[in-house]
Amino acid sequence: MELWKDELNPAQREAVCHTEGPLLILAGAGSGKTRVLTYRIAQLLKNGVDPRRILAVTFTNKAAQEMKERVGQLIGPQAEQIWLMTFHAACVRILRQDGAAIGVASNFVIYDTQDQLIVVREALRELNISETTCNPRAVLATISRAKNELVGPRNYAADAVDFWASLVKKVYPLYQQKLVDNGAVD
């Protein structure tokens, strides 16, 4: 397995041999990130790390699949036990296993933008708010922004001061409740 040292530059070798704590690898396209991660995983296994305690995440399905194939070729069947996937797949897997701790059922569904818009429109109808007064896409964008800033419906309502926020503060809790009722996450 030491043959890999000839295939890596000094910075890559340093990353592969890093032993203290987690390691984040950021580099441009074609710089050898997948190669480094592949050999780093092999090195961790060589050092006795349980494959089920290794998490390697990428952004694209293509990169995740490529890395799975390379790791599989290098280390064999142990590769199946490694958490090697996209960021999104890792999050889904964690939620399926442990989501109950935050009120998410393990059989949740993920709503895409179209599904989310349907829920916003349903909420607007139930609240008798016209879509001409309150554009569903704009409402959804506002709710998404609030969620990205970790502002839930209750805190959003407390901070709502202008006309737009006063409309959204009515929709947001109903939207969220509809997600829960449908076993969905956005």
C-alpha positions in Angstrom: 0.0 0.0 0.0 3.0 2.3 0.3 3.2 2.5 -3.5 0.7 5.5 -3.2 3.5 7.7 -2.0 5.0 7.9 -5.5 1.6 9.0 -6.8 1.2 12.0 -4.5 3.0 15.4 -4.2 4.3 16.5 -0.8 1.0 18.4 0.2 -1.1 15.4 -0.8 1.2 13.0 1.2 0.8 15.3 4.2 -3.0 15.1 3.9 -3.0 11.3 3.5 -0.8 10.8 6.6 -2.6 13.4 8.8 -3.6 11.6 12.0 -4.9 14.2 14.5 -8.6 14.9 14.2 -10.7 15.6 11.1 -9.3 16.9 7.9 -10.9 19.3 5.4 -9.5 19.2 1.8 -10.3 22.2 -0.4 -8.8 22.4 -3.8 -9.7 23.1 -7.4 -10.9 20.7 -10.1 -8.3 18.2 -11.3 -6.0 18.8 -8.3 -6.2 15.2 -7.0 -8.7 15.6 -4.2 -10.4 12.2 -4.9 -7.0 10.5 -5.0 -6.0 12.1 -1.7 -9.3 11.1 0.0 -9.1 7.6 -1.4 -5.6 7.0 -0.1 -6.4 8.8 3.2 -9.2 6.3 3.8 -6.9 3.4 3.0 -4.3 4.8 5.4 -6.9 5.2 8.1 -8.0 1.6 7.7 -4.3 0.5 7.7 -4.0 2.3 11.1 -6.9 0.3 12.5 -9.8 2.8 12.2 -13.2 1.1 12.1 -14.5 1.7 8.5 -18.0 2.5 10.0 -16.4 5.5 11.7 -15.1 7.1 8.5 -17.2 9.8 6.8 -16.1 11.1 3.4 -18.5 13.5 1.7 -18.5 15.2 -1.7 -20.9 17.6 -3.4 -21.8 15.6 -6.5 -23.2 12.1 -7.0 -20.6 11.6 -9.7 -17.7 12.4 -7.3 -19.2 10.2 -4.6 -19.6 7.3 -7.0 -16.0 7.7 -8.4 -14.6 7.8 -4.9 -16.6 4.6 -3.9 -15.2 2.8 -6.9 -11.6 3.9 -6.2 -11.8 3.0 -2.5 -13.4 -0.3 -3.3 -10.6 -1.1 -5.8 -8.0 -0.1 -3.2 -9.4 -1.7 -0.1 -12.0 -4.2 -1.2 -15.2 -5.1 0.7 -14.5 -2.9 3.7 -15.4 0.0 1.5 -19.1 -0.9 1.8 -19.0 0.0 5.5 -17.6 3.6 5.0 -20.0 6.5 5.0 -18.9 7.7 1.5 -21.6 9.9 -0.1 -22.8 13.4 -1.0 -23.4 15.9 1.7 -27.2 15.6 1.0 -27.1 11.8 1.2 -25.2 12.0 4.5 -27.8 14.4 5.9 -30.7 12.2 4.8 -29.1 9.2 6.3 -28.5 10.9 9.6 -32.1 12.2 9.7 -33.4 8.7 8.9 -31.4 7.3 11.8 -31.8 10.0 14.4 -34.4 12.4 13.1 -36.9 11.4 15.9 -34.7 13.4 18.3 -35.9 16.6 16.5 -39.4 15.4 15.6 -38.7 14.0 12.1 -40.1 10.6 11.4 -37.6 8.1 9.8 -40.0 7.7 6.8 -40.0 11.4 5.9 -40.2 12.7 2.3 -38.2 15.6 0.9 -40.2 18.3 -0.8 -38.7 19.9 -3.8 -39.5 23.5 -4.8 -42.7 22.6 -6.6 -44.0 20.6 -3.6 -43.1 23.5 -1.3 -45.0 26.0 -3.6 -48.1 23.8 -3.4 -47.9 23.9 0.4 -47.5 27.7 0.4 -50.5 28.0 -2.0 -52.6 25.8 0.3 -51.6 27.9 3.3 -52.5 31.1 1.5 -55.9 29.7 0.5 -56.7 28.6 4.0 -55.7 32.0 5.4 -57.8 33.8 2.7 -54.7 35.6 1.4 -54.7 36.3 -2.3 -51.8 35.2 -4.4 -51.8 38.6 -6.0 -51.3 40.2 -2.6 -48.8 37.6 -1.5 -46.7 36.0 -4.3 -46.2 32.3 -3.3 -42.6 32.2 -4.7 -41.7 35.3 -2.7 -43.3 33.8 0.5 -41.3 30.6 0.0 -38.1 32.6 -0.6 -38.7 34.5 2.7 -39.5 31.3 4.6 -36.4 29.6 3.1 -34.2 32.6 4.1 -35.6 32.5 7.6 -34.9 28.7 7.9 -31.4 29.2 6.5 -30.9 31.7 9.3 -32.3 29.2 11.8 -35.4 31.4 12.5 -38.4 29.3 13.1 -42.1 30.4 12.8 -42.4 31.6 16.4 -39.3 33.8 16.3 -40.1 35.1 12.8 -43.5 36.2 14.1 -42.0 38.0 17.0 -39.7 40.0 14.7 -42.3 40.8 12.0 -42.7 44.5 11.8 -43.5 45.5 8.2 -46.5 44.6 6.0 -44.7 41.8 4.1 -43.4 40.2 7.3 -46.8 40.4 8.9 -48.2 38.4 5.9 -45.4 35.8 6.0 -45.7 35.4 9.8 -49.2 34.1 9.2 -48.2 31.7 6.4 -44.9 30.3 7.9 -46.4 28.4 10.9 -49.2 26.9 8.8 -46.6 26.0 6.1 -44.5 24.3 8.7 -47.4 22.5 10.3 -48.4 21.2 6.8 -44.9 19.8 6.3 -45.2 18.0 9.7 -48.6 16.7 8.9 -47.4 15.3 5.6 -44.2 13.8 7.1 -42.2 16.1 4.9 -39.0 18.2 5.2 -37.9 21.0 2.9 
